[in-house]
Amino acid sequence: MAVTTGSMAQTKQGAATHPGVTTLQPIRAVSQDSAITEGTGQYSVPVASTSTRLPLSPRETPQTMHVMTRTQMDDFKLTNVTSMLSAVPGVFVQQAETDRTYYNIRGYEVSNFQTDGVGLPFSTDAQIGDLDTAFYDRVEVLKGANGLLSLTGNPSGTVNFIRKRPKREFSANANFSYGSFATRRMDLDITSALNDSGSVRGRLIGAYQNGNSYLDRYGLEKKILGVMVDADLGDRTTLTLGHTYQGNKARSAMWGALTLYYTDGSPVYYDVSDSTAPDWAYWNTTDRTSFAELAHDWGAGWSTKATLIYRKITQDAEQFYVYGVPDSITGLGLMTYPTKYNRYERQRIGDISTTGKYRLGGREHDLMFGVNVSRSDNVMTSLDKDINLPLPSIFVWNRQFPRPNFDTAKVTFADFTDRKTTAFIATRLNLTDAFKVIAGINYTHATSSGPQYGHLHDYKRNKLSPYLGLVYDLNKNYSVYASYTGIFNPQFQYDVQGQLLPAIEGRSYELGLKGESDDGRLNGSVSLFRAEQNNTAETDKFLDGLMRYKPVDSRSTGFELVLQGEVLPGLQVSTGYTHLFSIKDESGKAVREYVPKSAFTIAASYAIPAVRGLKVGAAVRWQSEVRRLQGKTPSGADIYTKQKAYAVADLMANYEINKHVTVGANVKNVFNKKYLTTLLWAQSYYAPPRSVGMNVQLKY
């Protein structure tokens, strides 16, 4: 893996050979290809571009960044986005239901997702279904607002999924695994040149997974297929065509979760396996994406990339929601809300950007500019039947309910269209050998129109968001930095009156110190951050089949410590500590208390020199106590649900028998810790207990 201490072309002034004439040292650059992680065995990368689309090293990026590499995903069998992001320091996974997950950074839900640097419009903040990681070489997680490139800024962060790419050299990998709850999985990955010259290259990625669960009645089947072709149209032009498909079939999926308290405020205790989903419930999702990229190198450091994406997401579900609060003596008080739900979302995205270099004041600087246009059409139908019926006592109810006749159900629907046009420009000014300034601006025009379950989903907003980053090199290994970003993010949640919440607006600040080793294989940072966010959507109550929200103005402050890469020969580490000083509203009252104040994450693997081919590793995730104010008892006392601080440990080991065969084992939640997945909502359920998996990998 080619590693340098700087990834952008830089100029350094040498001795003047003639009055008024300065000799510039040779420019050294690292291309974006240097960030490819598969096959490197590394837990870090020398270059990333999520913050500005300029290929900067982590030390040159004026924000906290963490990269999840292919090696770490393979070592710890992080086969879905939920488990993968759980392993990223400072990312809090809020799995509110079996098949709907929210991600939280620095106190706020992440709504900015990218693929290969292109922002994707989502009509909700949640990830629906068990999104697989088989397609991706790495995932770059940028902490703090990214108003420059994410279509619209959010103070939490940006998650950028970087796809695997076709290679000239032939390789084939097959992985077979079997684990707890009869979970079987098979992965296949083949890449090769498709002609003698290697100017046309292809890649085929497939996976199949099926198994039961620790949850009663729940099971999941996943089918994954991806095809990609790179074609060199000339010495400087490459066309990429691709299509990916993922289909999930979730059996007895939970919509909502378990009621956590009685009317007197005392907690309800459940088995880890408890679920409210009956036998007939299901939640099927499909995600189809077709894309085309055209990249051209103009020479002299200038290049352009244009991307077209068509994505269709569908959902087909029969769900059973249980609401209400039971009485601690009789166990009565739970009510029904079954529904048959269908949805499709069509996304059309066009993105073009250019990066290059220009000279000013005797120095070379970097420039990036582009435009992103997107349209998302959303159609949803909900058939509600047998709602508001009382259930038996929670002490005797068998968690079953007869499947309603949805043919005679009440019909509600949504049919709305979101449109966004974003123009952005940024420059990195190399003011001195040591001092760099990244300045940019984002202009977004966002509109939406159409009904959503009896309410108008209409808005029209324009917003100009600035970005400013300063980096000062203390020496060849350490830099100090500061950044500022404006925030603008339209929302799609409704309050109890049926009014669409206003857009999130605010500011994000960050100040920190970054360092890297001489070879670039180890990097770290310490940062202080503050996010000011107005109109943050916070859950209020479930009403007429929809979760209702209330806008909250809040401020998040804290610090982060991050270390990532090769600490010693053969020892790879990814670790970080996050602490939130506070998340408060304008009156100084604590809000969003379901977010941990402190969290520590570490994952490490070690290739044992004494036993050739043997690698062992461990990972630990710890978070502080969280709680949620649920309401009041009849006597007026506050009801809090609490999840005490906990730590979860995982172990891994694999042994390379020869260059073609590797065997391995993984143990997750080694100490069988029992804890709630989240307190984001009033309901929750328990995370998976201890599980064991065995795998065999065949390579050619």
MARDRENLO-617187 format. One line per 4 residues: their letters; for each residue x, y, z of C-alpha. Coordinates in steps of 0.001 Angstrom, whole numbers, plus 500000, padded with zeros to 6 digits. Example, Ala and Ser with C-alpha at 12.3 -4.5 7.8 and 13.67 -1.06 7.14 Angstrom:
// MARDRENLO-617187
AS) 512300 495500 507800  513670 498940 507140
This chain:
// MARDRENLO-617187
MAVT) 500000 500000 500000  501464 503259 498854  501596 505578 501818  502825 509145 502025
TGSM) 502563 511792 504702  500566 514083 502431  498051 513227 499755  497508 516399 497803
AQTK) 500067 517939 495534  502030 520425 497579  504741 522892 496675  507612 523876 498921
QGAA) 509780 526862 498319  513462 526166 497948  516407 528531 497826  516171 531408 495392
THPG) 518607 530930 492476  518109 534451 491161  516617 537559 492700  512820 537414 492289
VTTL) 512874 533777 491127  511853 530889 493426  512607 527247 492668  509728 524931 493631
QPIR) 510391 521408 494839  508820 518486 492922  505135 517907 493552  504185 514586 495152
AVSQ) 500566 513470 494900  498510 510489 495981  495514 509493 493878  492174 508416 495292
DSAI) 493074 504829 494304  495598 504841 497162  492645 504727 499562  491558 501242 498407
TEGT) 491641 499048 501507  490866 495478 500449  493907 493260 500536  496021 495764 502476
GQYS) 495542 494278 505949  495284 497844 507295  492798 499572 509603  493591 503036 508179
VPVA) 493897 504828 504832  496279 507519 503572  493626 509540 501757  489901 510314 501984
STST) 487610 512747 500169  484286 512839 502030  484830 516317 503468  485625 518247 500274
RLPL) 486051 515776 497356  489689 516777 497399  491800 513655 498154  493182 514769 501520
SPRE) 495010 512727 504104  493214 512417 507468  495688 514963 508897  494854 517457 506136
TPQT) 491092 517146 506718  489904 519887 509132  487276 517664 510767  487274 514415 512691
MHVM) 487115 511432 510360  487090 507690 510855  487417 505113 508077  486082 501568 508394
TRTQ) 488318 499479 506136  487530 496239 504351  490072 494452 506546  488296 495388 509776
MDDF) 484893 494490 508322  486205 491057 507303  488053 490413 510572  485009 490991 512778
KLTN) 482380 489848 510249  480648 493224 510086  478332 492105 507309  475635 494735 507771
VTSM) 475666 498475 508234  474260 498271 511764  477124 496131 513090  479676 498041 511012
LSAV) 478695 501502 512269  478441 500151 515830  482201 499556 515564  482962 503160 514539
PGVF) 483977 505271 517560  481466 508031 518266  478628 506481 516229  475607 505365 518265
VQQA) 473312 502857 516570  469668 503293 517573  467925 500097 516455  464365 501028 517302
ETDR) 462820 497992 515550  464136 494791 514023  464186 496337 510552  464439 500080 511108
TYYN) 467614 501693 512431  468769 505240 513173  472381 506372 513502  473501 509107 515855
IRGY) 476711 511159 515910  477439 513924 518423  473906 513816 519736  471975 514001 516456
EVSN) 470573 511530 513952  472584 511086 510771  470609 511970 507655  473497 512454 505226
FQTD) 474484 509306 503361  476659 509117 500277  477807 506448 497864  481151 507129 496206
GVGL) 480863 510727 497388  477454 511395 495818  474731 512362 498279  471551 510300 498275
PFST) 468171 511850 499110  466234 510016 501833  462637 510820 502677  463215 509576 506241
DAQI) 466200 509566 508580  466045 505800 509106  467690 502901 507346  464955 500406 506474
GDLD) 466009 496777 506296  469309 495058 507007  471658 496890 504594  474609 494677 503642
TAFY) 478279 495707 503401  479321 493207 500703  479517 495893 497984  481883 498245 499812
DRVE) 485651 498592 500025  485447 501025 502932  483127 503460 504685  484273 506994 505510
VLKG) 482519 508590 508509  482953 512349 508761  482039 513795 512156  480290 517153 512314
ANGL) 478414 519107 509685  479291 518704 506026  477246 521448 504468  479624 521638 501519
LSLT) 478967 518302 499821  476052 516526 501451  473297 518333 499534  472194 519788 502847
GNPS) 474221 519976 506008  473498 518199 509272  475473 518707 512462  475848 515009 513175
GTVN) 477984 513692 510334  478195 512121 506890  478514 508415 506089  480129 507763 502706
FIRK) 480014 504205 501323  482849 503578 498848  482178 500707 496444  484624 498001 495479
RPKR) 485923 498450 491923  486888 496052 489114  490573 495081 488904  492855 494159 486020
EFSA) 494195 491076 487806  491888 488062 488118  490841 487115 491627  488013 485076 493080
NANF) 486891 484748 496682  484195 482590 498229  483284 482643 501908  481016 480191 503693
SYGS) 479856 480706 507279  477527 479057 509776  476590 480507 513127  474202 480627 516042
FATR) 470458 480508 515355  471177 478438 512212  472420 481472 510315  474022 480482 506996
RMDL) 475824 482840 504671  477701 482520 501393  479700 485325 499727  481163 485325 496213
DITS) 483419 488032 494740  485022 487710 491283  486935 490397 489398  488975 490256 486205
ALND) 489983 492007 483002  487472 491287 480245  489857 491750 477311  493537 491122 476616
SGSV) 494647 494706 477170  492742 495092 480453  490993 498215 479191  487647 496611 480108
RGRL) 487297 495170 483590  484425 493590 485449  483388 492592 488940  480620 490310 490223
IGAY) 479593 490361 493890  476948 488104 495364  475804 486979 498802  473030 484869 500254
QNGN) 472087 484726 503931  469295 482935 505750  468709 482176 509386  466585 482440 512464
SYLD) 467141 484759 515403  467388 484994 519162  464033 486801 518957  460936 484646 519069
RYGL) 459632 483843 515554  461958 486328 513801  464032 485259 510807  465790 486966 507899
EKKI) 466676 486006 504337  468936 488273 502234  469845 488073 498561  472591 490375 497244
LGVM) 473928 490810 493716  476163 493466 492187  477702 493822 488716  480168 496529 487684
VDAD) 482160 497180 484487  484973 499714 483978  485888 500620 480404  488810 502853 479413
LGDR) 487500 504913 476505  490942 506420 476047  494112 507150 477951  492281 509689 480110
TTLT) 488611 508649 480099  486921 505832 482009  483267 504824 481885  481791 502799 484743
LGHT) 478427 501044 484564  476946 499133 487472  473863 497681 489086  473313 496453 492642
YQGN) 470390 494580 494135  469492 493624 497676  466307 491829 498649  465359 491186 502292
KARS) 462571 488999 503621  462073 489486 507346  459755 487037 509084  457805 488153 512173
AMWG) 459457 491567 512070  458647 493982 514876  456911 497292 514115  457505 499190 517286
ALTL) 458892 497169 520173  458236 496334 523836  456451 498616 526283  459024 499346 528986
YYTD) 457027 500479 532045  453794 500051 533967  451329 502811 534812  452844 503108 538306
GSPV) 456272 503822 536743  457913 500486 537609  459818 498753 534777  458512 495771 532806
YYDV) 460977 492860 532670  461184 490647 529586  463219 487738 528325  465906 488677 525789
SDST) 463950 486770 523147  460596 488517 523702  458877 490023 520657  455412 491446 519968
APDW) 455391 490329 516306  452890 487518 515537  453553 484627 513128  451909 486334 510149
AYWN) 453917 489580 510335  456610 490254 507732  458613 493183 506352  460128 492709 502886
TTDR) 462366 495297 501255  464213 495583 497953  466880 498099 496957  467851 498343 493290
TSFA) 470443 500846 492122  471748 501445 488604  474556 503914 488053  476877 505299 485414
ELAH) 480081 507291 485942  482222 509064 483405  485632 510245 484622  488020 512291 482488
DWGA) 491529 513513 483244  492109 516821 481465  495789 516899 482346  497732 519477 484359
GWST) 496020 518207 487522  492427 518742 486327  489741 516042 486227  485957 515783 485974
KATL) 483562 513083 487101  479882 512894 486135  477494 510438 487805  473932 509348 487061
IYRK) 472047 507193 489582  468628 505573 489446  467507 503909 492648  464237 502203 493525
ITQD) 463440 501144 497083  460310 499107 497764  458676 497865 500947  455920 495303 501369
AEQF) 454875 494579 504925  452154 493307 507229  452903 494695 510645  451511 494602 514151
YVYG) 452109 497527 516474  451330 497259 520183  450839 500466 522123  449668 501534 525547
VPDS) 450919 501118 529105  449899 498054 531138  448733 498046 534730  451250 496455 537110
ITGL) 448530 494434 538882  446187 493303 536102  448592 493525 533157  445842 495124 531071
GLMT) 446272 498286 528993  447950 497215 525745  446144 497966 522471  446458 496822 518835
YPTK) 447373 498577 515604  447783 496125 512670  448541 497481 509202  449387 496339 505701
YNRY) 451992 498684 504290  453331 499190 500774  455828 501753 499615  458149 502569 496785
ERQR) 460664 505362 496498  462275 506302 493180  465420 508406 493273  467034 510069 490281
IGDI) 470369 511762 490880  472746 513627 488615  476093 514857 489887  479067 516466 488150
STTG) 482172 517913 489738  485605 519076 488665  488815 519216 490675  492045 520849 489653
KYRL) 494983 523034 490504  495743 526642 489822  498604 528998 490584  498234 532213 492516
GGRE) 500842 534276 494310  503635 531945 493241  501945 528923 494818  499811 526037 493638
HDLM) 496307 525723 495084  493399 523274 494743  489892 523929 493433  486696 521858 493394
FGVN) 483257 522792 492087  480123 521003 490957  476361 520608 490845  474039 517917 492200
VSRS) 470405 517540 491107  468056 514976 492643  464409 513991 492577  462732 511493 494891
DNVM) 459187 510220 494288  457506 508555 497256  454268 506563 497173  452995 504860 500335
TSLD) 449781 503006 501115  448665 501858 504550  445682 499539 505183  444643 499702 508848
KDIN) 442339 497070 510340  441348 495885 513827  443007 498857 515464  442514 500032 519060
LPLP) 441423 496606 520313  442434 495639 523872  444924 492802 524251  444921 490212 527048
SIFV) 446959 490801 530179  450670 491135 529434  451230 488352 531995  449295 485744 529961
WNRQ) 449258 487109 526387  451015 484655 524043  452174 487441 521659  449775 486275 518939
FPRP) 446867 488062 517267  444671 486861 514371  445678 488245 510985  443103 490896 510023
NFDT) 441222 490851 506734  443046 493771 505135  440732 493657 502079  438176 495611 504135
AKVT) 440681 497872 505867  440774 501651 506125  443101 503071 503457  445486 505985 503945
FADF) 448173 507026 501519  451023 509389 500671  452260 510558 497276  454856 513304 497390
TDRK) 457949 514387 495468  461132 515927 496867  463490 517909 494638  466909 519345 495446
TTAF) 469440 521282 493419  472791 521980 495016  475786 523913 493684  479072 523867 495571
IATR) 482562 525242 495234  485632 524995 497455  489304 525848 497276  492319 524857 499311
LNLT) 494713 527753 499534  498299 526768 500300  499136 530121 501855  502486 528906 503214
DAFK) 504276 525591 503432  502573 525031 506769  499275 526943 506580  496306 525777 504466
VIAG) 492837 527303 504220  489866 525388 502819  486974 527693 502005  483742 526787 500269
INYT) 480082 527489 499868  476985 525424 499177  473745 526728 497675  470705 524482 497973
HATS) 467236 524885 496488  464855 522310 498020  461157 521786 497306  458536 519169 498091
SGPQ) 454915 518761 497063  452108 516258 497542  450009 514698 500319  451310 512517 503151
YGHL) 448626 510671 505139  446124 513497 504998  448643 516320 505402  450392 518481 502845
HDYK) 454052 517621 502381  454877 521003 500866  457841 523310 501342  460161 525492 499282
RNKL) 463475 526662 500689  466716 528216 499472  469797 528311 501637  473423 529397 501314
SPYL) 475766 527492 503671  479423 528447 504144  482339 526164 504974  485718 527197 506351
GLVY) 488612 524993 507445  492070 525998 508654  495021 523603 508959  498441 524547 510317
DLNK) 501304 522043 510222  503328 522154 513425  505855 519784 511857  505829 516875 509424
NYSV) 503722 514741 511797  501329 517097 513619  498766 519732 512635  496247 521912 514400
YASY) 492964 522720 512701  489684 524561 513029  486484 524414 510967  483100 526102 510695
TGIF) 480059 524914 508762  476587 526318 508267  473677 523903 508691  470512 523532 506652
NPQF) 468433 520358 506475  464739 520082 505458  462722 517615 507558  459875 515249 506807
QYDV) 458355 514783 510258  454956 516043 511445  453851 517402 514807  450646 516439 516631
QGQL) 448756 519179 514759  449774 517654 511425  452181 520462 510539  455489 519709 508824
LPAI) 458400 520629 511073  460531 523561 509870  463977 522892 508419  466920 522342 510753
EGRS) 469247 525326 510769  472325 526135 512766  476117 526084 512918  478879 523591 513640
YELG) 482346 524359 515039  485388 522160 515584  488915 522679 516878  491569 520006 517142
LKGE) 495016 518465 516848  495904 515703 514377  498957 513533 513966  500262 510741 511779
SDDG) 503271 508428 511676  506075 508932 509177  504752 506181 506905  501139 507366 507224
RLNG) 499887 504018 508545  498858 505417 511933  496813 508552 512457  494988 510103 515361
SVSL) 493215 513232 516521  491818 515054 519520  488996 517504 518910  486575 519866 520620
FRAE) 483213 520407 518930  480022 522407 519276  476843 522095 517218  473967 524557 517401
QNNT) 470829 523092 515907  467361 524601 515792  464147 522656 515107  465601 519210 515808
AETD) 462838 516594 515478  462256 514699 518722  459630 511980 519118  456415 513109 520812
KFLD) 453672 510478 520506  452147 507868 518178  448971 509267 516617  446735 508041 513749
GLMR) 449264 505478 512611  452185 507921 512529  454927 508837 514954  454595 512551 515753
YKPV) 457502 514838 516567  458196 518154 518234  460893 520682 517223  463611 521278 519816
DSRS) 466367 523890 519749  469503 522380 521225  473258 522731 521626  475720 519839 521663
TGFE) 479286 520221 522957  481999 517678 523622  485341 516213 522642  486673 513159 520820
LVLQ) 489886 511136 520835  490595 508894 517838  493483 506566 516935  493509 504350 513878
GEVL) 496087 502239 512066  499188 500095 512633  500516 500686 516157  503213 497991 515939
PGLQ) 504166 495642 513102  501201 493293 512701  499059 495091 515317  496119 496980 513805
VSTG) 493993 499197 516069  490853 501267 515622  489809 503093 518774  488164 506249 520037
YTHL) 486585 507938 523038  483686 510394 522767  482365 512572 525567  479448 514966 525366
FSIK) 479635 517760 527888  475954 518396 527355  473001 518427 524983  470744 521215 526161
DESG) 467922 523351 524888  467951 527147 524965  466691 527191 528555  469587 524996 529688
KAVR) 467444 521882 530177  469014 518535 529206  467449 516983 526086  468060 513828 524011
EYVP) 469121 511928 527110  468916 508646 525179  472313 509582 523708  475239 508328 525867
KSAF) 477318 511079 527428  480474 508960 527110  481478 506052 524896  484658 504101 524230
TIAA) 485277 501760 521307  488331 499683 520459  489003 496960 517919  492406 495356 517495
SYAI) 493862 492446 515550  497325 490952 515721  499115 488743 513219  501137 486464 515517
PAVR) 504711 486246 514202  505413 482891 515880  502517 481175 514067  502532 482089 510399
GLKV) 499028 482747 509072  497352 483153 512492  495531 486370 513339  493601 487012 516542
GAAV) 491585 490016 517626  489145 491543 520074  486702 494433 520127  485011 496215 523037
RWQS) 482216 498786 522986  481334 500656 526171  478798 503400 526744  477569 505314 529752
EVRR) 474060 505226 531180  471151 506591 529146  467577 507322 530108  464259 508522 528742
LQGK) 461511 510515 530435  458356 508510 529640  455717 510596 531384  454187 510780 534827
TPSG) 452456 508414 537218  448873 509140 538370  450419 510747 541456  452504 513095 539291
ADIY) 455942 511458 539701  458272 511351 536682  458660 507983 534968  462162 507289 533675
TKQK) 463351 504270 531754  467074 503726 532241  469720 501606 530587  472757 501311 532832
AYAV) 476267 501637 531450  477428 498471 529729  480282 496975 527714  480087 494390 524929
ADLM) 483107 492322 523871  483718 490385 520643  486521 487965 519721  487886 486784 516367
ANYE) 490545 484439 515043  491468 483174 511610  494168 480884 510302  495501 480860 506754
INKH) 496109 477195 506005  497663 478114 502677  497306 480934 500158  493979 479508 498981
VTVG) 492209 478482 502211  491540 480404 505441  489387 479243 508348  488075 481452 511121
ANVK) 485769 481894 514096  483979 484854 515677  482277 485194 519045  480032 488208 519573
NVFN) 478859 489481 522963  481262 487099 524681  479966 487795 528196  476295 487550 527142
KKYL) 475443 491097 528260  471729 491942 528376  470902 495506 527324  468297 497511 525425
TTLL) 469045 498445 521830  467987 502091 522301  465809 504525 524234  465185 506672 521155
WAQS) 461495 505805 521404  459233 505007 524337  459557 501324 523381  462613 499141 522884
YYAP) 463826 495529 522883  466959 493626 523843  470136 493335 521790  471467 489928 520644
PRSV) 472965 487612 523279  476193 485658 522781  476595 484136 519320  479275 482039 517651
GMNV) 480134 481770 513966  482554 479645 511937  483721 480451 508419  485841 479127 505577
QLKY) 487279 481396 502875  488506 480129 499526  490777 482430 497486  492265 482252 494032
